[in-house]
């Protein structure tokens, strides 16, 4: 049985009086990719916020390799080994590419460092001294991924990494995620691009109005792609 990198169990989350997540449970196996899918407003980003500590769950557990991290502060969760690539990239626009990486670095003889990230993203090496705000959208997305990796995460959360990108850049993002998966990185992928998500994922969970509507293998999801597309509002 595969070790669980992440396990959500019975998560409820609220924004004020608005109940967004209802008894949400799913898990990411170690070294695998789980795609968390759903329509806009289904609760995907709220799930991410609950995991990283931006919105502590009202009820339930968030376990990282068996340790309950629910209701820890975001910085404590980061130090436990959770890396986050946020929706919209949110790079430090007034810092250079190299500085963006340096501020995120957590060394201690771990595997990700500046040389290795530049090996993953050669284009960013060419732009090491360039301000992040002047990069293209695709380059900023690579920077956001590389910055998260510089923290040497045990679990990587990626929130809509293909959003707003040209098809060629989306393909490059897909290749990057596939490479990380090959290297054994545990990944929770929130993605609107169903085709990309089903190509990359080992497992799939679908949120519908804050509840899990489907949880199973990517093979099961691909076999029922028409029903999954209807669930997601993809026509």
C-alpha positions as CSV (number, residue, x, y, z in Angstrom):
1,X,0.0,0.0,0.0
2,X,1.4,3.4,-1.0
3,X,2.3,5.9,1.6
4,X,0.0,8.9,1.7
5,X,1.9,12.2,1.2
6,X,-1.3,14.1,2.0
7,X,-4.6,13.0,3.5
8,X,-7.6,15.2,4.0
9,X,-10.2,13.7,6.3
10,X,-13.7,15.3,7.0
11,X,-12.6,18.8,6.2
12,X,-15.1,21.6,6.7
13,X,-14.1,25.2,5.8
14,X,-16.0,28.4,6.1
15,X,-15.5,32.0,5.0
16,X,-17.4,33.8,7.7
17,X,-20.9,32.3,7.6
18,X,-20.4,30.9,4.2
19,X,-19.8,27.1,4.4
20,X,-17.5,26.3,1.4
21,X,-16.1,22.8,2.0
22,X,-18.3,20.0,3.4
23,X,-16.7,16.8,4.8
24,X,-14.0,16.8,2.1
25,X,-11.8,13.7,2.1
26,X,-9.1,12.6,-0.4
27,X,-5.5,11.6,-0.4
28,X,-2.3,12.0,-2.5
29,X,-0.1,9.0,-2.6
30,X,3.6,9.5,-2.1
31,X,5.4,10.2,-5.4
32,X,2.1,10.5,-7.3
33,X,0.0,13.2,-8.9
34,X,-3.6,13.8,-7.8
35,X,-5.6,16.1,-9.9
36,X,-8.3,18.1,-8.0
37,X,-10.9,19.1,-10.6
38,X,-14.1,21.1,-10.4
39,X,-16.1,24.0,-11.9
40,X,-15.3,27.6,-10.9
41,X,-16.5,28.2,-7.4
42,X,-16.5,24.4,-6.5
43,X,-14.0,24.9,-3.7
44,X,-10.7,23.9,-5.2
45,X,-8.7,27.0,-4.2
46,X,-10.4,26.9,-0.7
47,X,-9.0,23.3,-0.4
48,X,-5.5,24.7,-1.2
49,X,-6.0,27.4,1.4
50,X,-7.1,24.9,4.0
51,X,-4.0,22.8,3.4
52,X,-1.4,25.6,3.5
53,X,-3.0,27.3,6.5
54,X,-4.5,30.4,4.9
55,X,-7.9,29.2,5.9
56,X,-7.7,26.8,8.9
57,X,-10.4,24.1,8.6
58,X,-13.3,24.4,11.0
59,X,-13.4,20.6,11.3
60,X,-11.3,17.6,10.1
61,X,-7.7,16.7,9.7
62,X,-5.0,17.5,7.2
63,X,-2.2,14.9,7.4
64,X,1.2,15.4,5.8
65,X,3.0,12.0,5.7
66,X,0.9,11.0,8.8
67,X,1.4,14.2,10.8
68,X,-1.7,16.4,11.4
69,X,-0.9,19.9,10.2
70,X,-4.4,21.3,10.3
71,X,-4.5,24.7,12.0
72,X,-0.8,25.2,12.0
73,X,0.4,28.7,10.8
74,X,1.3,28.9,7.1
75,X,5.0,29.4,7.8
76,X,5.0,26.3,10.0
77,X,3.3,24.3,7.3
78,X,5.8,25.5,4.7
79,X,8.7,24.4,7.0
80,X,7.1,20.9,7.3
81,X,7.6,20.5,3.6
82,X,4.6,21.9,1.7
83,X,5.5,23.9,-1.4
84,X,2.8,26.1,-3.0
85,X,2.6,27.4,-6.6
86,X,-0.3,29.9,-6.3
87,X,-2.9,30.7,-8.9
88,X,-1.9,33.9,-10.7
89,X,1.9,33.1,-10.1
90,X,2.5,36.0,-7.6
91,X,6.2,36.4,-8.3
92,X,8.1,39.1,-6.6
93,X,8.1,41.5,-9.6
94,X,10.7,44.0,-8.3
95,X,13.2,41.2,-7.6
96,X,15.3,39.5,-10.2
97,X,14.8,35.9,-11.2
98,X,17.8,34.8,-9.2
99,X,16.6,36.8,-6.1
100,X,13.2,35.2,-6.3
101,X,14.8,31.8,-6.1
102,X,17.3,32.9,-3.4
103,X,14.6,34.2,-1.0
104,X,12.8,30.8,-1.2
105,X,15.8,28.6,-0.7
106,X,15.8,26.1,2.1
107,X,19.1,24.2,1.9
108,X,20.3,21.8,4.5
109,X,21.9,19.5,1.8
110,X,18.5,18.9,0.2
111,X,18.1,18.2,-3.5
112,X,16.8,21.5,-5.0
113,X,19.2,24.4,-5.4
114,X,19.8,27.2,-7.9
115,X,21.8,25.1,-10.3
116,X,19.2,22.3,-10.4
117,X,16.3,24.8,-10.9
118,X,18.2,26.5,-13.7
119,X,18.8,23.0,-15.3
120,X,15.0,22.5,-15.1
121,X,14.3,25.9,-16.6
122,X,17.3,26.9,-18.9
123,X,15.4,30.0,-20.1
124,X,15.3,31.4,-16.6
125,X,19.0,30.9,-16.3
126,X,19.4,33.2,-19.3
127,X,17.2,35.8,-17.5
128,X,18.7,35.4,-14.0
129,X,19.4,39.1,-13.7
130,X,16.1,40.2,-15.2
131,X,13.3,41.6,-13.0
132,X,10.5,39.1,-12.6
133,X,7.9,41.6,-13.5
134,X,9.3,42.0,-17.0
135,X,9.0,38.2,-17.8
136,X,6.3,36.7,-20.0
137,X,3.4,34.9,-18.4
138,X,4.9,31.5,-19.2
139,X,8.3,32.5,-17.8
140,X,6.6,33.8,-14.6
141,X,4.9,30.5,-14.2
142,X,8.2,28.6,-14.5
143,X,9.6,31.0,-11.9
144,X,6.7,30.3,-9.6
145,X,7.3,26.6,-9.9
146,X,11.0,26.9,-9.5
147,X,10.6,29.2,-6.4
148,X,8.4,26.5,-4.8
149,X,10.9,23.8,-5.5
150,X,13.7,25.9,-3.9
151,X,11.9,25.2,-0.6
152,X,12.6,21.5,-1.2
153,X,9.0,20.4,-0.7
154,X,7.9,16.9,0.2
155,X,4.5,17.9,-1.2
156,X,4.0,20.4,-4.0
157,X,0.6,22.1,-4.4
158,X,0.0,23.7,-7.9
159,X,-3.1,25.9,-8.3
160,X,-4.1,26.3,-12.0
161,X,-0.6,26.3,-13.4
162,X,-1.8,26.4,-17.0
163,X,-4.2,29.3,-16.5
164,X,-3.9,32.1,-19.1
165,X,-1.0,30.5,-21.0
166,X,-0.6,29.8,-24.7
167,X,-0.9,26.2,-25.8
168,X,2.9,25.8,-26.4
169,X,3.6,27.1,-22.9
170,X,0.9,24.8,-21.4
171,X,2.7,21.9,-23.0
172,X,5.9,23.0,-21.5
173,X,4.3,23.2,-18.0
174,X,2.9,19.7,-18.6
175,X,6.4,18.4,-19.4
176,X,7.8,20.0,-16.3
177,X,5.1,18.4,-14.1
178,X,5.7,15.0,-15.8
179,X,9.5,15.3,-15.1
180,X,8.8,16.2,-11.4
181,X,6.5,13.2,-11.2
182,X,9.2,10.9,-12.7
183,X,11.6,12.1,-10.0
184,X,9.2,11.1,-7.3
185,X,7.7,14.5,-6.4
186,X,4.3,14.2,-4.7
187,X,1.9,16.7,-6.3
188,X,-1.6,18.0,-5.7
189,X,-2.6,19.6,-9.0
190,X,-5.6,21.9,-9.3
191,X,-6.4,22.4,-12.9
192,X,-9.2,23.6,-15.2
193,X,-7.6,22.0,-18.3
194,X,-9.1,18.5,-18.0
195,X,-7.1,17.0,-20.8
196,X,-3.8,18.1,-19.3
197,X,-4.9,17.0,-15.8
198,X,-5.9,13.5,-17.0
199,X,-2.7,13.1,-18.9
200,X,-0.6,13.8,-15.8
201,X,-2.6,12.5,-12.9
202,X,-2.4,9.1,-11.2
203,X,-5.6,9.8,-9.3
204,X,-8.5,12.2,-9.6
205,X,-10.9,13.9,-7.2
206,X,-13.7,16.1,-8.3
207,X,-15.3,18.8,-6.2
208,X,-18.9,19.9,-6.8
209,X,-20.3,22.7,-4.6
210,X,-17.7,22.0,-1.9
211,X,-18.3,18.2,-1.7
212,X,-16.3,15.3,-3.3
213,X,-18.4,14.1,-6.2
214,X,-15.8,11.6,-7.5
215,X,-12.6,10.0,-6.2
216,X,-10.7,7.4,-8.1
217,X,-7.9,6.6,-10.5
218,X,-7.1,8.7,-13.5
219,X,-7.8,5.5,-15.6
220,X,-11.3,5.4,-14.2
221,X,-11.8,9.1,-14.9
222,X,-10.5,8.7,-18.5
223,X,-12.9,5.7,-19.0
224,X,-15.8,7.9,-17.9
225,X,-14.5,11.1,-19.6
226,X,-17.9,12.1,-20.9
227,X,-19.5,11.9,-17.5
228,X,-16.6,13.7,-15.9
229,X,-16.8,16.5,-18.5
230,X,-20.4,16.9,-17.8
231,X,-19.7,17.1,-14.1
232,X,-17.1,19.8,-14.8
233,X,-19.4,21.7,-17.2
234,X,-17.0,21.0,-20.1
235,X,-18.9,20.7,-23.4
